[in-house]
Amino acid sequence: MRTIAVVNQKGGCGKTTISINLSAALAAKGNRTLLIDMDSQGHCAVGLAVPEEQVEQSVYDVLIGIGRGEPMRLKEVLWQISDGFELAPSNIDLAAFEQQMTGVTDRENCLKKVLDEIQDDYDYVVIDCPPSVGLLTFNALRAATDVIVPVEMGYFSLHGLSRQLETLIALCDQCEQKINVMVLASMYDIRTKMGREILAELKKHFSEQLFKTVANFNTKLKEAASLGQPISEYAPSSKGHKDFLALADELIGTDTQLHRADLVNSLQARLSTISASAEELLASVPPDVIKPKEQEPVSLDEKLADVYGVRQVDGHVSFAAMYPRAKSVQIAGDFNEWMPEKTHLQRVDEAGKWHLAMPLEKGLYRYRLVVDGQWQQDPYNDWIEMNPYGEFNSVLNVQ
């Protein structure tokens, strides 16, 4: 059984879309396939039309059971999506997993223990990881035989790839199993000069680790997701479906297992070159190429950017998060002596958006969100650093 973790600590790179449609493509080729959603937002269920209100038990219950010595069979939470394709859904409860497992021995191997019990039941397991690096992602990496790092064809994604690999190296130091790490160019639009040049840079620096298949930008993919269907069902003759069939074929054909530390260290040696090339690339592109056109429709990722994360607005720092089931959302950091009771986000709508605008002087700050008493990093801030407790703080630079 091959276990593929789709990992990128940056949101908006098409990670869930890739996880869903790669799983469907593998199943379409006759492989017994399981998709595991390790993201507390539960977008895999949404993208496959699984009603949230009917998800009574999720992957959280299975993982927490392992940690507490009260194991639950994974089969009890699975949803049948199609022939040979099953989903282990998640929900907001998963956001509390890291805090609930504090102090538990071997907590990073909970998912691996679950999958070890079903080795003979599936040919492929695909894990959709959260857009952050924490205990959930570490569980996925410990269980994985393969890692796919999707990279959106935008300048900032290329520039942030260096940090992605540096973080992966830190995690690799704690893992011993062999793994095959591959980079996937996603959301590629051949019509844009920027996209073509970014893809050329990826091919230049990652020729050995880059999938030949490219996940092209495709409106059918977005339409399929909105209707809760994989592209294989919604538009089987579309370019999007052909891309994922090709990706599945390429993945099936790659059975060479590379040692993770050796591979990532070889990539690390190229990081400074990659970063410099990205800077040069940006300088060479006219401003109007990277400036969004007013007439273009607002994408789902752009809408999400207005909801989640932290940014500077009108002299204040705006913190925004989406926690539909939370009763309280607080923030603790350098700016309030790490006392969350001093700083509360306010719920602003019925959908579960929480917001806080606060004045902060210029400087570098570390912080964590506290959701219903559970401490966690900001899932939509990809600037993180490890704290003395082996967890991650989010980092903010106020300028």
C-alpha positions as a printed NumPy array, in Angstrom:
array([[  0.   ,   0.   ,   0.   ],
       [  1.378,   3.406,  -0.985],
       [  0.469,   6.363,   1.18 ],
       [  0.678,   9.782,  -0.471],
       [  0.666,  12.938,   1.642],
       [ -0.265,  16.112,  -0.246],
       [  1.638,  18.771,   1.692],
       [  1.971,  22.528,   1.408],
       [  1.823,  24.902,   4.358],
       [  0.594,  27.642,   2.024],
       [ -3.149,  27.749,   1.41 ],
       [ -4.671,  28.306,  -2.014],
       [ -2.37 ,  26.005,  -3.996],
       [ -5.118,  23.562,  -5.017],
       [ -4.113,  20.945,  -2.437],
       [ -7.637,  19.643,  -1.737],
       [ -8.57 ,  19.696,  -5.427],
       [ -5.482,  17.616,  -6.174],
       [ -6.196,  15.176,  -3.333],
       [ -9.799,  14.592,  -4.419],
       [ -9.17 ,  14.221,  -8.125],
       [ -5.974,  12.197,  -7.817],
       [ -7.861,   9.771,  -5.557],
       [-10.716,   9.526,  -8.061],
       [ -8.269,   8.96 , -10.931],
       [ -6.438,   6.207,  -9.046],
       [ -9.776,   4.523,  -8.295],
       [-10.848,   4.863, -11.927],
       [ -7.78 ,   2.829, -12.878],
       [ -8.94 ,  -0.05 , -10.707],
       [ -7.001,   0.762,  -7.549],
       [ -8.615,   0.477,  -4.116],
       [ -8.212,   4.051,  -2.928],
       [ -8.774,   5.797,   0.384],
       [ -8.758,   9.576,   0.808],
       [ -8.059,  10.823,   4.336],
       [ -8.858,  14.448,   5.186],
       [ -6.429,  15.699,   7.849],
       [ -7.616,  19.32 ,   7.54 ],
       [-10.092,  20.491,  10.192],
       [-11.953,  22.583,   7.587],
       [-13.363,  19.378,   6.105],
       [-13.131,  20.538,   2.498],
       [-12.759,  17.011,   1.107],
       [-16.25 ,  16.184,   2.339],
       [-17.57 ,  19.427,   0.863],
       [-15.874,  18.681,  -2.47 ],
       [-17.458,  15.22 ,  -2.554],
       [-20.975,  16.237,  -1.484],
       [-20.814,  14.54 ,   1.918],
       [-23.302,  16.426,   4.143],
       [-21.471,  17.96 ,   7.091],
       [-24.421,  17.453,   9.408],
       [-24.327,  13.712,   8.732],
       [-20.65 ,  13.301,   9.618],
       [-21.191,  12.033,  13.149],
       [-17.731,  10.506,  13.488],
       [-14.599,  11.557,  11.677],
       [-10.9  ,  10.84 ,  11.405],
       [-10.531,  12.823,  14.637],
       [-12.379,  10.13 ,  16.587],
       [-10.119,   7.447,  15.149],
       [ -6.887,   9.32 ,  15.896],
       [ -7.886,  10.44 ,  19.384],
       [ -8.956,   6.882,  20.17 ],
       [ -5.476,   5.622,  19.331],
       [ -3.93 ,   8.262,  21.575],
       [ -6.227,   7.413,  24.477],
       [ -5.829,   3.669,  24.151],
       [ -9.445,   3.318,  23.015],
       [ -8.99 ,   2.417,  19.335],
       [-11.851,   2.784,  16.871],
       [-11.842,   1.   ,  13.532],
       [-11.31 ,   3.336,  10.607],
       [-14.074,   1.507,   8.726],
       [-16.614,   3.012,  11.135],
       [-16.109,   6.55 ,   9.802],
       [-15.679,   5.869,   6.062],
       [-17.982,   7.107,   3.293],
       [-18.263,   5.244,   0.001],
       [-17.783,   7.778,  -2.799],
       [-17.676,   5.392,  -5.772],
       [-16.441,   1.914,  -6.654],
       [-13.031,   1.538,  -5.065],
       [-13.005,   5.073,  -3.649],
       [-13.682,   5.818,   0.031],
       [-13.32 ,   8.946,   2.174],
       [-12.35 ,   9.356,   5.819],
       [-13.831,  12.834,   6.474],
       [-12.77 ,  15.426,   9.013],
       [-14.513,  18.266,  10.805],
       [-13.697,  21.18 ,  13.088],
       [-13.072,  18.789,  15.986],
       [ -9.748,  17.936,  14.359],
       [ -8.476,  21.421,  15.218],
       [ -8.303,  20.317,  18.864],
       [ -6.229,  17.2  ,  18.162],
       [ -2.833,  18.755,  18.803],
       [ -3.848,  20.182,  22.161],
       [ -5.698,  17.017,  23.181],
       [ -2.577,  14.951,  22.507],
       [ -0.204,  17.127,  24.535],
       [  2.022,  14.871,  26.595],
       [  0.8  ,  11.658,  24.943],
       [  3.608,   9.234,  24.12 ],
       [  4.133,   8.413,  20.44 ],
       [  1.467,  10.932,  19.425],
       [  3.118,  11.524,  16.05 ],
       [  2.439,   7.915,  15.003],
       [ -1.33 ,   7.777,  15.546],
       [ -2.166,   7.823,  11.833],
       [  0.593,   5.342,  11.009],
       [ -0.856,   2.881,  13.539],
       [ -4.3  ,   3.261,  11.966],
       [ -2.969,   2.64 ,   8.46 ],
       [ -0.806,  -0.289,   9.525],
       [ -4.035,  -2.138,  10.324],
       [ -5.453,  -1.704,   6.806],
       [ -2.336,  -2.436,   4.743],
       [ -4.111,  -5.167,   2.796],
       [ -7.352,  -3.253,   2.235],
       [ -6.126,  -0.531,  -0.149],
       [ -3.654,   0.003,  -2.951],
       [ -3.383,   3.762,  -2.396],
       [ -4.071,   6.122,   0.478],
       [ -4.091,   9.864,  -0.261],
       [ -3.815,  12.267,   2.695],
       [ -4.976,  15.876,   2.32 ],
       [ -2.839,  17.723,   4.894],
       [ -3.747,  21.027,   6.586],
       [ -2.177,  24.289,   5.323],
       [  0.174,  24.382,   8.304],
       [  2.967,  22.365,   9.821],
       [  1.979,  20.804,  13.124],
       [  1.148,  17.477,  14.695],
       [ -1.447,  16.57 ,  12.034],
       [  0.972,  17.108,   9.155],
       [  3.713,  15.319,  11.069],
       [  1.383,  12.325,  11.53 ],
       [  0.814,  12.291,   7.773],
       [  4.533,  12.409,   7.022],
       [  5.274,   9.614,   9.472],
       [  2.732,   7.428,   7.675],
       [  3.648,   8.418,   4.121],
       [  5.643,   6.583,   1.496],
       [  5.304,   9.519,  -0.9  ],
       [  4.928,  13.29 ,  -0.573],
       [  3.469,  15.559,  -3.246],
       [  4.2  ,  19.273,  -2.858],
       [  1.79 ,  21.216,  -5.132],
       [  3.124,  24.592,  -6.242],
       [  0.799,  27.182,  -7.707],
       [  2.195,  28.907, -10.767],
       [  2.635,  32.317,  -9.126],
       [  5.749,  34.207,  -8.12 ],
       [  5.061,  34.138,  -4.408],
       [  4.508,  30.379,  -4.475],
       [  7.903,  29.841,  -6.093],
       [  9.515,  32.245,  -3.679],
       [  7.899,  30.478,  -0.715],
       [  9.041,  27.052,  -1.89 ],
       [ 12.407,  27.605,  -0.195],
       [ 10.709,  27.951,   3.175],
       [  8.543,  24.937,   2.451],
       [ 11.591,  22.764,   1.903],
       [ 13.405,  24.159,   4.931],
       [ 10.427,  23.198,   7.086],
       [ 10.335,  19.758,   5.477],
       [ 14.016,  19.305,   6.349],
       [ 13.269,  20.021,  10.021],
       [ 10.582,  17.348,   9.99 ],
       [ 12.802,  14.927,   8.107],
       [ 15.341,  15.065,  10.922],
       [ 12.759,  13.361,  13.127],
       [ 11.742,  10.67 ,  10.603],
       [ 13.608,   7.559,   9.558],
       [ 11.482,   5.89 ,   6.872],
       [ 12.199,   6.258,   3.181],
       [  9.988,   8.495,   1.098],
       [  9.615,   9.797,  -2.436],
       [  9.187,  13.593,  -2.518],
       [  7.82 ,  15.125,  -5.717],
       [  6.829,  18.645,  -6.732],
       [  3.658,  19.179,  -8.785],
       [  3.052,  22.319, -10.827],
       [ -0.599,  23.187, -10.213],
       [ -3.144,  25.766, -11.362],
       [ -1.024,  26.42 , -14.452],
       [ -2.387,  28.857, -17.024],
       [ -0.423,  28.574, -20.264],
       [ -1.942,  31.862, -21.448],
       [  0.065,  33.927, -18.95 ],
       [  3.724,  34.805, -19.377],
       [  4.22 ,  34.606, -15.616],
       [  2.912,  31.048, -15.504],
       [  5.175,  29.934, -18.346],
       [  8.244,  31.489, -16.75 ],
       [  7.503,  30.066, -13.299],
       [  7.098,  26.587, -14.818],
       [ 10.416,  27.026, -16.622],
       [ 12.084,  27.902, -13.31 ],
       [ 10.643,  24.814, -11.645],
       [ 11.872,  22.604, -14.488],
       [ 15.294,  24.216, -14.3  ],
       [ 15.816,  23.628, -10.579],
       [ 13.648,  20.557,  -9.902],
       [ 13.899,  18.509, -13.082],
       [ 14.447,  15.254, -11.171],
       [ 11.732,  15.884,  -8.549],
       [  9.101,  17.565, -10.749],
       [  6.179,  15.586, -12.141],
       [  6.081,  15.745, -15.92 ],
       [  2.329,  16.106, -15.588],
       [  1.073,  19.649, -14.961],
       [ -2.285,  20.34 , -13.311],
       [ -3.62 ,  23.033, -15.614],
       [ -6.022,  25.776, -14.568],
       [ -9.442,  24.484, -15.53 ],
       [-12.851,  26.015, -14.894],
       [-14.411,  22.538, -15.011],
       [-12.45 ,  21.631, -11.879],
       [-13.962,  24.552,  -9.986],
       [-17.439,  23.737, -11.263],
       [-17.026,  20.093, -10.234],
       [-15.941,  21.079,  -6.727],
       [-18.91 ,  23.412,  -6.336],
       [-21.241,  20.525,  -7.193],
       [-19.484,  18.043,  -4.914],
       [-18.114,  15.824,  -7.678],
       [-14.64 ,  14.749,  -8.769],
       [-13.799,  15.859, -12.279],
       [-13.965,  12.215, -13.42 ],
       [-17.72 ,  12.262, -12.826],
       [-18.543,  15.863, -13.72 ],
       [-16.559,  16.231, -16.932],
       [-14.761,  12.993, -17.909],
       [-13.766,  14.395, -21.314],
       [-12.284,  17.612, -19.918],
       [ -8.638,  18.617, -19.873],
       [ -8.755,  18.576, -16.075],
       [ -9.705,  14.896, -15.994],
       [ -6.993,  14.01 , -18.5  ],
       [ -4.422,  15.822, -16.343],
       [ -5.283,  13.741, -13.276],
       [ -5.365,  10.483, -15.231],
       [ -1.861,  11.336, -16.462],
       [ -0.776,  12.206, -12.928],
       [ -2.127,   8.879, -11.657],
       [ -0.264,   7.006, -14.419],
       [  2.957,   8.83 , -13.6  ],
       [  2.563,   8.181,  -9.888],
       [  1.85 ,   4.488, -10.442],
       [  4.978,   4.299, -12.583],
       [  7.245,   5.793,  -9.91 ],
       [  8.104,   3.033,  -7.483],
       [ 11.6  ,   4.186,  -6.607],
       [ 11.722,   5.116,  -2.93 ],
       [ 14.247,   7.858,  -2.232],
       [ 15.562,   8.545,   1.228],
       [ 13.895,  11.734,   2.374],
       [ 16.866,  13.319,   4.14 ],
       [ 19.231,  12.788,   1.187],
       [ 16.687,  14.164,  -1.271],
       [ 15.711,  17.23 ,   0.698],
       [ 19.309,  18.062,   1.583],
       [ 20.103,  18.048,  -2.12 ],
       [ 17.22 ,  20.459,  -2.637],
       [ 18.409,  22.65 ,   0.224],
       [ 21.688,  23.242,  -1.582],
       [ 19.695,  24.883,  -4.378],
       [ 17.505,  27.122,  -2.225],
       [ 19.589,  30.272,  -2.528],
       [ 19.739,  29.868,  -6.299],
       [ 15.993,  29.34 ,  -6.503],
       [ 15.29 ,  32.41 ,  -4.383],
       [ 17.654,  34.554,  -6.444],
       [ 16.08 ,  33.331,  -9.662],
       [ 12.636,  34.187,  -8.343],
       [ 13.763,  37.71 ,  -7.476],
       [ 15.248,  38.136, -10.938],
       [ 12.092,  36.757, -12.507],
       [  9.872,  39.195, -10.652],
       [ 12.099,  42.11 , -11.638],
       [ 11.858,  41.093, -15.285],
       [  8.056,  40.965, -15.381],
       [  6.199,  44.204, -16.19 ],
       [  3.946,  45.382, -13.335],
       [  0.785,  44.988, -15.389],
       [  1.478,  41.284, -15.841],
       [  1.197,  40.462, -12.147],
       [ -1.45 ,  43.033, -11.304],
       [ -4.905,  41.381, -11.114],
       [ -7.241,  42.585, -13.833],
       [-10.376,  44.225, -12.565],
       [-12.563,  42.432, -15.068],
       [-11.426,  38.965, -14.015],
       [-13.828,  37.151, -11.676],
       [-12.796,  36.799,  -8.06 ],
       [-11.605,  33.258,  -7.411],
       [-12.534,  31.118,  -4.437],
       [ -8.961,  31.411,  -3.129],
       [ -9.151,  35.214,  -3.327],
       [-12.412,  35.144,  -1.418],
       [-10.849,  32.925,   1.226],
       [ -7.961,  35.366,   1.522],
       [-10.501,  37.986,   2.636],
       [-11.695,  35.679,   5.4  ],
       [ -8.646,  34.   ,   6.828],
       [ -5.28 ,  35.164,   8.057],
       [ -3.495,  38.215,   9.351],
       [ -2.735,  41.467,   7.53 ],
       [ -2.037,  45.143,   8.135],
       [ -4.985,  47.425,   7.378],
       [ -5.246,  51.181,   8.024],
       [ -2.7  ,  51.292,  10.801],
       [ -4.047,  48.193,  12.541],
       [ -3.293,  44.49 ,  12.349],
       [ -6.33 ,  42.465,  11.324],
       [ -6.68 ,  38.888,  12.549],
       [ -9.432,  36.835,  10.88 ],
       [-10.349,  33.188,  11.254],
       [-13.194,  30.842,  10.366],
       [-14.398,  28.569,  13.191],
       [-18.113,  27.795,  12.691],
       [-18.514,  25.713,  15.85 ],
       [-16.253,  27.659,  18.195],
       [-17.663,  29.381,  21.262],
       [-14.6  ,  31.541,  21.778],
       [-11.505,  32.466,  19.803],
       [ -8.636,  34.221,  21.547],
       [ -5.105,  35.156,  20.646],
       [ -1.967,  34.894,  22.741],
       [  1.406,  36.312,  21.798],
       [  4.345,  38.565,  22.533],
       [  2.   ,  41.546,  22.479],
       [ -0.195,  40.419,  25.411],
       [  2.275,  38.449,  27.544],
       [  0.874,  35.207,  26.095],
       [ -2.327,  35.667,  28.071],
       [ -5.257,  34.797,  25.749],
       [ -7.873,  36.064,  28.201],
       [ -6.68 ,  39.584,  27.413],
       [ -7.418,  39.434,  23.692],
       [-10.646,  38.056,  22.201],
       [-11.689,  37.843,  18.57 ],
       [-15.325,  38.756,  17.941],
       [-17.713,  36.582,  15.984],
       [-18.949,  38.699,  13.085],
       [-21.429,  36.479,  11.232],
       [-23.461,  33.284,  11.471],
       [-21.073,  31.455,   9.161],
       [-18.446,  31.479,  11.89 ],
       [-16.052,  34.26 ,  10.926],
       [-14.074,  35.716,  13.843],
       [-12.211,  39.004,  13.627],
       [-10.018,  41.343,  15.629],
       [ -8.307,  44.595,  14.652],
       [ -5.629,  45.758,  17.069],
       [ -2.895,  48.414,  16.945],
       [  0.635,  47.048,  17.12 ],
       [  3.919,  48.9  ,  16.968],
       [  6.512,  47.963,  14.376],
       [  8.32 ,  44.764,  15.161],
       [  8.382,  40.988,  14.946],
       [  5.723,  39.123,  16.944],
       [  4.993,  35.477,  17.716],
       [  1.46 ,  34.351,  18.473],
       [ -0.978,  31.422,  18.637],
       [ -4.744,  31.171,  18.386],
       [ -6.7  ,  29.709,  21.296],
       [ -9.964,  28.136,  20.071],
       [-12.283,  27.01 ,  22.864],
       [ -9.227,  26.725,  25.072],
       [ -7.193,  24.755,  22.521],
       [ -3.875,  26.348,  21.485],
       [ -2.925,  26.161,  17.818],
       [ -0.982,  27.986,  15.155],
       [ -2.77 ,  30.264,  12.706],
       [ -3.589,  27.852,   9.84 ],
       [ -3.504,  30.63 ,   7.221],
       [ -0.209,  32.221,   8.175],
       [  2.585,  30.2  ,   6.56 ],
       [  5.31 ,  32.043,   8.495],
       [  5.976,  29.807,  11.471],
       [  8.807,  28.832,  13.782],
       [  9.209,  25.998,  16.256],
       [  8.825,  26.93 ,  19.922],
       [ 10.614,  25.322,  22.909],
       [  7.694,  22.91 ,  23.378],
       [  8.13 ,  21.247,  19.981],
       [  5.092,  23.011,  18.505],
       [  4.838,  25.961,  16.127],
       [  4.201,  29.645,  16.71 ],
       [  2.856,  31.861,  13.956],
       [  5.033,  34.883,  13.162],
       [  3.976,  38.393,  12.188],
       [  6.207,  41.264,  11.056],
       [  4.535,  44.659,  11.534],
       [  6.126,  47.296,   9.306]])
